[in-house]
Amino acid sequence: MLAQADDESVSPPIFSNQVQISISSEEVVLDFYRAGPARGQIEKSPHMAFVQRIIMPPSAAAMFADVFAGLIKTAKSDTSNSPDTSL
C-alpha cells in the first residue's frame, strides 16, 4: 500500500532537534521544534521555533513507535559493526 502512495508533499523536508509529546486516550500529539540561535543572532541566547505538529490515534502511534524502535536498533547494530571512519 505505501509503495503505491502518491507524493503530495508541497514543501521541503524540515529539520527538528527537539520534540514534545502529549498523550491522551484519544490522540498522541508530536510537536517538533528547532532550538538554536535566531537568524543573525549567533551570539545571543538560543530560542525555540515551532516547525511541525503530527496528530495520530494511539493505535497508530503505538505501531509507529514499534517500527521506529526497530529501525533505530537496526541502525545502531549496522554502525557498531562497521569500521570507525571519524577523524
N, CA, C and O atoms as a GROMACS GRO file, in nm:
protein
  348
    1MET      N    1   0.083  -0.119   0.000
    1MET     CA    2   0.000   0.000   0.000
    1MET      C    3   0.088   0.125   0.000
    1MET      O    4   0.062   0.217  -0.078
    2LEU      N    5   0.190   0.131   0.085
    2LEU     CA    6   0.274   0.250   0.091
    2LEU      C    7   0.355   0.269  -0.036
    2LEU      O    8   0.383   0.382  -0.075
    3ALA      N    9   0.392   0.159  -0.101
    3ALA     CA   10   0.469   0.170  -0.224
    3ALA      C   11   0.388   0.238  -0.334
    3ALA      O   12   0.445   0.294  -0.428
    4GLN      N   13   0.255   0.234  -0.322
    4GLN     CA   14   0.169   0.293  -0.422
    4GLN      C   15   0.122   0.432  -0.383
    4GLN      O   16   0.046   0.494  -0.458
    5ALA      N   17   0.164   0.484  -0.269
    5ALA     CA   18   0.118   0.614  -0.222
    5ALA      C   19   0.172   0.726  -0.311
    5ALA      O   20   0.287   0.724  -0.353
    6ASP      N   21   0.087   0.823  -0.338
    6ASP     CA   22   0.129   0.940  -0.415
    6ASP      C   23   0.206   1.035  -0.325
    6ASP      O   24   0.174   1.050  -0.207
    7ASP      N   25   0.306   1.100  -0.382
    7ASP     CA   26   0.381   1.202  -0.308
    7ASP      C   27   0.308   1.334  -0.324
    7ASP      O   28   0.310   1.394  -0.432
    8GLU      N   29   0.244   1.380  -0.218
    8GLU     CA   30   0.169   1.505  -0.223
    8GLU      C   31   0.239   1.616  -0.147
    8GLU      O   32   0.178   1.716  -0.111
    9SER      N   33   0.368   1.597  -0.122
    9SER     CA   34   0.441   1.699  -0.046
    9SER      C   35   0.453   1.826  -0.129
    9SER      O   36   0.475   1.823  -0.250
   10VAL      N   37   0.438   1.938  -0.060
   10VAL     CA   38   0.448   2.067  -0.127
   10VAL      C   39   0.560   2.151  -0.068
   10VAL      O   40   0.585   2.262  -0.114
   11SER      N   41   0.628   2.098   0.034
   11SER     CA   42   0.736   2.173   0.096
   11SER      C   43   0.855   2.081   0.117
   11SER      O   44   0.840   1.959   0.121
   12PRO      N   45   0.973   2.139   0.131
   12PRO     CA   46   1.092   2.058   0.154
   12PRO      C   47   1.089   1.994   0.292
   12PRO      O   48   1.012   2.037   0.378
   13PRO      N   49   1.172   1.893   0.315
   13PRO     CA   50   1.180   1.833   0.448
   13PRO      C   51   1.216   1.937   0.554
   13PRO      O   52   1.280   2.038   0.524
   14ILE      N   53   1.174   1.912   0.677
   14ILE     CA   54   1.203   2.004   0.786
   14ILE      C   55   1.308   1.944   0.878
   14ILE      O   56   1.324   1.822   0.884
   15PHE      N   57   1.379   2.030   0.949
   15PHE     CA   58   1.477   1.986   1.048
   15PHE      C   59   1.423   2.019   1.186
   15PHE      O   60   1.371   2.128   1.210
   16SER      N   61   1.436   1.923   1.277
   16SER     CA   62   1.393   1.943   1.415
   16SER      C   63   1.496   1.876   1.506
   16SER      O   64   1.543   1.767   1.477
   17ASN      N   65   1.529   1.943   1.616
   17ASN     CA   66   1.619   1.882   1.713
   17ASN      C   67   1.556   1.872   1.852
   17ASN      O   68   1.623   1.838   1.949
   18GLN      N   69   1.426   1.902   1.861
   18GLN     CA   70   1.351   1.890   1.987
   18GLN      C   71   1.211   1.840   1.953
   18GLN      O   72   1.156   1.874   1.849
   19VAL      N   73   1.153   1.760   2.042
   19VAL     CA   74   1.016   1.715   2.023
   19VAL      C   75   0.945   1.712   2.159
   19VAL      O   76   1.004   1.674   2.260
   20GLN      N   77   0.820   1.753   2.159
   20GLN     CA   78   0.736   1.744   2.278
   20GLN      C   79   0.621   1.652   2.244
   20GLN      O   80   0.552   1.672   2.143
   21ILE      N   81   0.598   1.549   2.327
   21ILE     CA   82   0.495   1.451   2.300
   21ILE      C   83   0.386   1.462   2.407
   21ILE      O   84   0.415   1.459   2.526
   22SER      N   85   0.262   1.476   2.364
   22SER     CA   86   0.146   1.481   2.452
   22SER      C   87   0.057   1.362   2.420
   22SER      O   88   0.028   1.335   2.303
   23ILE      N   89   0.012   1.291   2.524
   23ILE     CA   90  -0.068   1.171   2.504
   23ILE      C   91  -0.197   1.181   2.583
   23ILE      O   92  -0.196   1.217   2.701
   24SER      N   93  -0.308   1.149   2.518
   24SER     CA   94  -0.437   1.136   2.586
   24SER      C   95  -0.499   1.005   2.539
   24SER      O   96  -0.441   0.935   2.457
   25SER      N   97  -0.615   0.972   2.590
   25SER     CA   98  -0.680   0.848   2.547
   25SER      C   99  -0.729   0.857   2.403
   25SER      O  100  -0.754   0.755   2.340
   26GLU      N  101  -0.742   0.978   2.351
   26GLU     CA  102  -0.795   0.999   2.216
   26GLU      C  103  -0.689   1.023   2.109
   26GLU      O  104  -0.710   0.990   1.992
   27GLU      N  105  -0.575   1.080   2.149
   27GLU     CA  106  -0.475   1.115   2.048
   27GLU      C  107  -0.335   1.127   2.107
   27GLU      O  108  -0.316   1.146   2.228
   28VAL      N  109  -0.239   1.116   2.018
   28VAL     CA  110  -0.098   1.140   2.050
   28VAL      C  111  -0.055   1.257   1.963
   28VAL      O  112  -0.073   1.256   1.841
   29VAL      N  113   0.003   1.359   2.027
   29VAL     CA  114   0.045   1.480   1.955
   29VAL      C  115   0.196   1.493   1.966
   29VAL      O  116   0.251   1.493   2.076
   30LEU      N  117   0.262   1.504   1.852
   30LEU     CA  118   0.406   1.527   1.848
   30LEU      C  119   0.428   1.667   1.794
   30LEU      O  120   0.395   1.695   1.678
   31ASP      N  121   0.484   1.755   1.875
   31ASP     CA  122   0.520   1.890   1.833
   31ASP      C  123   0.671   1.897   1.815
   31ASP      O  124   0.746   1.872   1.909
   32PHE      N  125   0.714   1.930   1.696
   32PHE     CA  126   0.856   1.938   1.664
   32PHE      C  127   0.903   2.082   1.666
   32PHE      O  128   0.835   2.172   1.617
   33TYR      N  129   1.021   2.104   1.725
   33TYR     CA  130   1.080   2.237   1.739
   33TYR      C  131   1.225   2.234   1.691
   33TYR      O  132   1.288   2.129   1.685
   34ARG      N  133   1.275   2.350   1.658
   34ARG     CA  134   1.417   2.368   1.626
   34ARG      C  135   1.472   2.465   1.731
   34ARG      O  136   1.425   2.578   1.743
   35ALA      N  137   1.572   2.419   1.805
   35ALA     CA  138   1.636   2.503   1.906
   35ALA      C  139   1.770   2.550   1.853
   35ALA      O  140   1.848   2.470   1.800
   36GLY      N  141   1.796   2.677   1.868
   36GLY     CA  142   1.923   2.732   1.821
   36GLY      C  143   1.917   2.882   1.819
   36GLY      O  144   1.816   2.942   1.858
   37PRO      N  145   2.023   2.944   1.776
   37PRO     CA  146   2.023   3.091   1.772
   37PRO      C  147   1.925   3.142   1.668
   37PRO      O  148   1.901   3.079   1.565
   38ALA      N  149   1.869   3.256   1.697
   38ALA     CA  150   1.781   3.321   1.600
   38ALA      C  151   1.863   3.360   1.478
   38ALA      O  152   1.983   3.383   1.487
   39ARG      N  153   1.797   3.367   1.366
   39ARG     CA  154   1.867   3.403   1.242
   39ARG      C  155   1.940   3.536   1.260
   39ARG      O  156   1.878   3.637   1.293
   40GLY      N  157   2.070   3.535   1.238
   40GLY     CA  158   2.151   3.655   1.251
   40GLY      C  159   2.187   3.692   1.394
   40GLY      O  160   2.248   3.796   1.417
   41GLN      N  161   2.152   3.609   1.491
   41GLN     CA  162   2.176   3.638   1.633
   41GLN      C  163   2.261   3.528   1.698
   41GLN      O  164   2.224   3.477   1.804
   42ILE      N  165   2.370   3.492   1.638
   42ILE     CA  166   2.451   3.379   1.683
   42ILE      C  167   2.504   3.398   1.826
   42ILE      O  168   2.518   3.300   1.898
   43GLU      N  169   2.533   3.518   1.867
   43GLU     CA  170   2.592   3.542   1.998
   43GLU      C  171   2.490   3.547   2.111
   43GLU      O  172   2.528   3.548   2.228
   44LYS      N  173   2.361   3.551   2.079
   44LYS     CA  174   2.256   3.563   2.181
   44LYS      C  175   2.204   3.427   2.224
   44LYS      O  176   2.239   3.324   2.166
   45SER      N  177   2.120   3.426   2.327
   45SER     CA  178   2.062   3.303   2.378
   45SER      C  179   1.980   3.233   2.269
   45SER      O  180   1.916   3.298   2.188
   46PRO      N  181   1.984   3.099   2.270
   46PRO     CA  182   1.906   3.026   2.170
   46PRO      C  183   1.756   3.043   2.192
   46PRO      O  184   1.712   3.075   2.302
   47HIS      N  185   1.680   3.023   2.089
   47HIS     CA  186   1.535   3.029   2.100
   47HIS      C  187   1.475   2.904   2.035
   47HIS      O  188   1.544   2.832   1.963
   48MET      N  189   1.348   2.879   2.061
   48MET     CA  190   1.277   2.764   2.005
   48MET      C  191   1.185   2.814   1.894
   48MET      O  192   1.117   2.915   1.910
   49ALA      N  193   1.185   2.743   1.784
   49ALA     CA  194   1.094   2.774   1.674
   49ALA      C  195   1.010   2.650   1.645
   49ALA      O  196   1.064   2.542   1.621
   50PHE      N  197   0.878   2.664   1.649
   50PHE     CA  198   0.787   2.555   1.616
   50PHE      C  199   0.799   2.525   1.468
   50PHE      O  200   0.797   2.617   1.386
   51VAL      N  201   0.810   2.394   1.432
   51VAL     CA  202   0.822   2.362   1.290
   51VAL      C  203   0.715   2.269   1.236
   51VAL      O  204   0.683   2.274   1.117
   52GLN      N  205   0.657   2.182   1.321
   52GLN     CA  206   0.558   2.088   1.268
   52GLN      C  207   0.482   2.020   1.381
   52GLN      O  208   0.536   2.001   1.490
   53ARG      N  209   0.358   1.982   1.355
   53ARG     CA  210   0.276   1.905   1.450
   53ARG      C  211   0.220   1.784   1.378
   53ARG      O  212   0.171   1.794   1.265
   54ILE      N  213   0.227   1.667   1.444
   54ILE     CA  214   0.166   1.544   1.394
   54ILE      C  215   0.069   1.496   1.500
   54ILE      O  216   0.104   1.484   1.617
   55ILE      N  217  -0.055   1.467   1.459
   55ILE     CA  218  -0.158   1.416   1.550
   55ILE      C  219  -0.202   1.281   1.496
   55ILE      O  220  -0.235   1.268   1.378
   56MET      N  221  -0.204   1.179   1.583
   56MET     CA  222  -0.248   1.047   1.540
   56MET      C  223  -0.319   0.974   1.653
   56MET      O  224  -0.300   1.009   1.770
   57PRO      N  225  -0.400   0.875   1.620
   57PRO     CA  226  -0.465   0.797   1.725
   57PRO      C  227  -0.362   0.711   1.797
   57PRO      O  228  -0.258   0.678   1.739
   58PRO      N  229  -0.388   0.675   1.922
   58PRO     CA  230  -0.292   0.594   1.998
   58PRO      C  231  -0.253   0.464   1.929
   58PRO      O  232  -0.137   0.423   1.939
   59SER      N  233  -0.344   0.399   1.860
   59SER     CA  234  -0.311   0.273   1.792
   59SER      C  235  -0.206   0.295   1.683
   59SER      O  236  -0.113   0.215   1.670
   60ALA      N  237  -0.220   0.402   1.606
   60ALA     CA  238  -0.121   0.433   1.502
   60ALA      C  239   0.011   0.475   1.565
   60ALA      O  240   0.118   0.439   1.514
   61ALA      N  241   0.006   0.550   1.674
   61ALA     CA  242   0.128   0.592   1.742
   61ALA      C  243   0.204   0.472   1.797
   61ALA      O  244   0.327   0.468   1.790
   62ALA      N  245   0.132   0.373   1.851
   62ALA     CA  246   0.198   0.253   1.904
   62ALA      C  247   0.267   0.175   1.792
   62ALA      O  248   0.379   0.127   1.811
   63MET      N  249   0.202   0.163   1.677
   63MET     CA  250   0.263   0.095   1.564
   63MET      C  251   0.385   0.172   1.515
   63MET      O  252   0.489   0.113   1.485
   64PHE      N  253   0.373   0.304   1.507
   64PHE     CA  254   0.484   0.390   1.466
   64PHE      C  255   0.602   0.372   1.561
   64PHE      O  256   0.717   0.361   1.517
   65ALA      N  257   0.574   0.370   1.693
   65ALA     CA  258   0.681   0.355   1.792
   65ALA      C  259   0.754   0.221   1.776
   65ALA      O  260   0.876   0.216   1.785
   66ASP      N  261   0.680   0.114   1.752
   66ASP     CA  262   0.742  -0.017   1.732
   66ASP      C  263   0.831  -0.020   1.608
   66ASP      O  264   0.943  -0.070   1.613
   67VAL      N  265   0.781   0.034   1.499
   67VAL     CA  266   0.859   0.037   1.374
   67VAL      C  267   0.982   0.125   1.391
   67VAL      O  268   1.092   0.087   1.351
   68PHE      N  269   0.964   0.241   1.451
   68PHE     CA  270   1.075   0.335   1.471
   68PHE      C  271   1.183   0.274   1.560
   68PHE      O  272   1.302   0.286   1.530
   69ALA      N  273   1.142   0.208   1.670
   69ALA     CA  274   1.238   0.144   1.760
   69ALA      C  275   1.317   0.035   1.686
   69ALA      O  276   1.438   0.020   1.707
   70GLY      N  277   1.250  -0.041   1.602
   70GLY     CA  278   1.319  -0.144   1.524
   70GLY      C  279   1.419  -0.085   1.427
   70GLY      O  280   1.528  -0.139   1.411
   71LEU      N  281   1.383   0.026   1.363
   71LEU     CA  282   1.475   0.092   1.270
   71LEU      C  283   1.598   0.146   1.342
   71LEU      O  284   1.710   0.135   1.292
   72ILE      N  285   1.577   0.205   1.460
   72ILE     CA  286   1.690   0.258   1.537
   72ILE      C  287   1.780   0.144   1.582
   72ILE      O  288   1.903   0.157   1.575
   73LYS      N  289   1.723   0.034   1.626
   73LYS     CA  290   1.802  -0.082   1.670
   73LYS      C  291   1.885  -0.135   1.554
   73LYS      O  292   2.003  -0.167   1.571
   74THR      N  293   1.825  -0.145   1.437
   74THR     CA  294   1.897  -0.193   1.319
   74THR      C  295   2.010  -0.097   1.281
   74THR      O  296   2.120  -0.140   1.250
   75ALA      N  297   1.982   0.033   1.285
   75ALA     CA  298   2.084   0.132   1.250
   75ALA      C  299   2.200   0.128   1.347
   75ALA      O  300   2.316   0.139   1.307
   76LYS      N  301   2.170   0.112   1.476
   76LYS     CA  302   2.277   0.104   1.576
   76LYS      C  303   2.362  -0.019   1.555
   76LYS      O  304   2.485  -0.010   1.565
   77SER      N  305   2.302  -0.134   1.525
   77SER     CA  306   2.381  -0.255   1.505
   77SER      C  307   2.463  -0.246   1.376
   77SER      O  308   2.573  -0.300   1.370
   78ASP      N  309   2.409  -0.178   1.274
   78ASP     CA  310   2.484  -0.160   1.149
   78ASP      C  311   2.607  -0.072   1.172
   78ASP      O  312   2.714  -0.100   1.118
   79THR      N  313   2.593   0.035   1.250
   79THR     CA  314   2.706   0.125   1.272
   79THR      C  315   2.806   0.066   1.369
   79THR      O  316   2.925   0.098   1.361
   80SER      N  317   2.762  -0.019   1.461
   80SER     CA  318   2.858  -0.077   1.556
   80SER      C  319   2.943  -0.185   1.491
   80SER      O  320   3.050  -0.218   1.544
   81ASN      N  321   2.898  -0.241   1.378
   81ASN     CA  322   2.974  -0.344   1.308
   81ASN      C  323   3.062  -0.289   1.198
   81ASN      O  324   3.141  -0.364   1.139
   82SER      N  325   3.052  -0.160   1.170
   82SER     CA  326   3.132  -0.102   1.064
   82SER      C  327   3.254  -0.033   1.124
   82SER      O  328   3.252   0.011   1.239
   83PRO      N  329   3.362  -0.022   1.045
   83PRO     CA  330   3.483   0.044   1.098
   83PRO      C  331   3.459   0.190   1.126
   83PRO      O  332   3.377   0.254   1.060
   84ASP      N  333   3.530   0.244   1.223
   84ASP     CA  334   3.518   0.385   1.260
   84ASP      C  335   3.593   0.468   1.158
   84ASP      O  336   3.714   0.455   1.141
   85THR      N  337   3.516   0.556   1.089
   85THR     CA  338   3.579   0.642   0.987
   85THR      C  339   3.585   0.786   1.030
   85THR      O  340   3.617   0.874   0.950
   86SER      N  341   3.554   0.812   1.159
   86SER     CA  342   3.557   0.952   1.205
   86SER      C  343   3.701   0.998   1.222
   86SER      O  344   3.792   0.918   1.243
   87LEU      N  345   3.718   1.128   1.212
   87LEU     CA  346   3.852   1.185   1.228
   87LEU      C  347   3.879   1.225   1.369
   87LEU      O  348   3.988   1.274   1.399
   0.00000   0.00000   0.00000
